[in-house]
Amino acid sequence: MDVPLWFALIIVGWLGVKLIRPPLWLVAVLLLGGYLLADSLLAPAIDTAIK
């Protein structure tokens, strides 16, 4: 069964918010920080570190 990555991320994110109940500001900061970090000069270094 092939599940698109965006769908899996939505499901995991929804379950995380539903079960752990983090504050909404923390969710917003993490999403914005990840978005900004992905477009920074550190993105290639993070990509090689993850792989």
N, CA and C atoms as a LAMMPS dump frame, in Angstrom:
ITEM: TIMESTEP
0
ITEM: NUMBER OF ATOMS
153
ITEM: BOX BOUNDS ff ff ff
-5.0000000000000000e+02 5.0000000000000000e+02
-5.0000000000000000e+02 5.0000000000000000e+02
-5.0000000000000000e+02 5.0000000000000000e+02
ITEM: ATOMS id mol type element x y z
1 1 1 N 0.846 -1.181 0
2 1 2 C 0 0 0
3 1 3 C 0.887 1.237 0
4 2 1 N 0.721 2.08 -0.982
5 2 2 C 1.506 3.307 -1.096
6 2 3 C 0.696 4.481 -0.562
7 3 1 N 1.263 5.142 0.451
8 3 2 C 0.616 6.302 1.057
9 3 3 C 1.474 7.524 0.74
10 4 1 N 0.874 8.579 0.196
11 4 2 C 1.653 9.79 -0.073
12 4 3 C 2.218 10.378 1.229
13 5 1 N 3.392 10.97 1.124
14 5 2 C 4.052 11.537 2.301
15 5 3 C 3.206 12.629 2.938
16 6 1 N 2.584 13.473 2.145
17 6 2 C 1.782 14.558 2.712
18 6 3 C 0.609 14.019 3.512
19 7 1 N 0.023 12.915 3.063
20 7 2 C -1.1 12.329 3.784
21 7 3 C -0.641 11.719 5.11
22 8 1 N 0.507 11.033 5.069
23 8 2 C 1.041 10.435 6.297
24 8 3 C 1.404 11.518 7.309
25 9 1 N 1.964 12.633 6.851
26 9 2 C 2.317 13.725 7.757
27 9 3 C 1.083 14.369 8.368
28 10 1 N 0.033 14.502 7.586
29 10 2 C -1.208 15.066 8.132
30 10 3 C -1.78 14.158 9.208
31 11 1 N -1.787 12.859 8.967
32 11 2 C -2.328 11.909 9.943
33 11 3 C -1.488 11.904 11.22
34 12 1 N -0.173 11.864 11.088
35 12 2 C 0.705 11.864 12.271
36 12 3 C 0.565 13.181 13.036
37 13 1 N 0.492 14.29 12.318
38 13 2 C 0.313 15.582 12.979
39 13 3 C -1.01 15.681 13.705
40 14 1 N -2.07 15.207 13.074
41 14 2 C -3.396 15.238 13.699
42 14 3 C -3.421 14.372 14.955
43 15 1 N -2.835 13.171 14.864
44 15 2 C -2.791 12.298 16.044
45 15 3 C -1.949 12.909 17.161
46 16 1 N -0.836 13.546 16.791
47 16 2 C 0.01 14.18 17.801
48 16 3 C -0.706 15.297 18.533
49 17 1 N -1.411 16.127 17.787
50 17 2 C -2.146 17.227 18.418
51 17 3 C -3.305 16.68 19.248
52 18 1 N -3.956 15.654 18.755
53 18 2 C -5.118 15.098 19.45
54 18 3 C -4.707 14.388 20.748
55 19 1 N -3.6 13.638 20.709
56 19 2 C -3.208 12.833 21.866
57 19 3 C -2.344 13.597 22.87
58 20 1 N -1.417 14.398 22.37
59 20 2 C -0.473 15.081 23.274
60 20 3 C -1.008 16.441 23.719
61 21 1 N -1.832 17.073 22.899
62 21 2 C -2.43 18.377 23.164
63 21 3 C -1.403 19.473 23.494
64 22 1 N -0.478 19.726 22.552
65 22 2 C 0.467 20.831 22.789
66 22 3 C -0.248 22.169 22.61
67 23 1 N 0.311 23.234 23.172
68 23 2 C -0.311 24.556 22.971
69 23 3 C -0.262 24.953 21.491
70 24 1 N -1.247 25.697 21.061
71 24 2 C -1.339 26.086 19.657
72 24 3 C -0.148 26.938 19.224
73 25 1 N 0.378 27.773 20.116
74 25 2 C 1.518 28.603 19.758
75 25 3 C 2.746 27.741 19.485
76 26 1 N 2.893 26.626 20.203
77 26 2 C 4.033 25.742 19.979
78 26 3 C 3.937 25.061 18.61
79 27 1 N 2.759 24.649 18.237
80 27 2 C 2.552 24.049 16.918
81 27 3 C 2.889 25.067 15.829
82 28 1 N 2.44 26.299 15.992
83 28 2 C 2.709 27.348 15.004
84 28 3 C 4.201 27.652 14.909
85 29 1 N 4.882 27.73 16.045
86 29 2 C 6.326 28.02 16.043
87 29 3 C 7.098 26.887 15.365
88 30 1 N 6.746 25.649 15.643
89 30 2 C 7.441 24.518 15.02
90 30 3 C 7.206 24.469 13.514
91 31 1 N 5.983 24.723 13.081
92 31 2 C 5.702 24.734 11.646
93 31 3 C 6.429 25.875 10.94
94 32 1 N 6.376 27.06 11.513
95 32 2 C 7.055 28.201 10.908
96 32 3 C 8.569 28.027 10.934
97 33 1 N 9.092 27.524 12.045
98 33 2 C 10.536 27.297 12.14
99 33 3 C 11.022 26.254 11.142
100 34 1 N 10.276 25.191 10.965
101 34 2 C 10.653 24.176 9.987
102 34 3 C 10.604 24.706 8.569
103 35 1 N 9.596 25.519 8.287
104 35 2 C 9.476 26.121 6.962
105 35 3 C 10.653 27.051 6.68
106 36 1 N 10.996 27.891 7.642
107 36 2 C 12.105 28.829 7.461
108 36 3 C 13.446 28.115 7.406
109 37 1 N 13.615 27.068 8.189
110 37 2 C 14.863 26.316 8.191
111 37 3 C 15.064 25.566 6.883
112 38 1 N 13.995 25.108 6.269
113 38 2 C 14.1 24.383 5.003
114 38 3 C 14.569 25.278 3.874
115 39 1 N 14.383 26.584 4.013
116 39 2 C 14.79 27.529 2.97
117 39 3 C 16.079 28.266 3.33
118 40 1 N 16.784 27.8 4.356
119 40 2 C 17.984 28.505 4.8
120 40 3 C 19.247 27.87 4.216
121 41 1 N 20.371 28.441 4.57
122 41 2 C 21.661 27.893 4.119
123 41 3 C 22.005 26.587 4.826
124 42 1 N 21.356 26.312 5.938
125 42 2 C 21.614 25.072 6.689
126 42 3 C 20.888 23.858 6.124
127 43 1 N 19.994 24.063 5.199
128 43 2 C 19.185 22.966 4.668
129 43 3 C 20.033 21.836 4.063
130 44 1 N 21.069 22.118 3.246
131 44 2 C 21.885 21.006 2.729
132 44 3 C 22.632 20.248 3.828
133 45 1 N 23.088 20.952 4.841
134 45 2 C 23.798 20.287 5.938
135 45 3 C 22.853 19.403 6.731
136 46 1 N 21.646 19.865 6.947
137 46 2 C 20.651 19.057 7.67
138 46 3 C 20.265 17.843 6.835
139 47 1 N 20.144 18.041 5.52
140 47 2 C 19.769 16.932 4.651
141 47 3 C 20.825 15.83 4.668
142 48 1 N 22.103 16.208 4.62
143 48 2 C 23.158 15.192 4.661
144 48 3 C 23.248 14.538 6.036
145 49 1 N 22.98 15.269 7.091
146 49 2 C 23.019 14.697 8.443
147 49 3 C 21.895 13.698 8.655
148 50 1 N 20.738 13.953 8.06
149 50 2 C 19.608 13.047 8.202
150 50 3 C 19.83 11.761 7.418
151 51 1 N 20.423 11.879 6.259
152 51 2 C 20.672 10.695 5.435
153 51 3 C 21.871 9.996 5.943
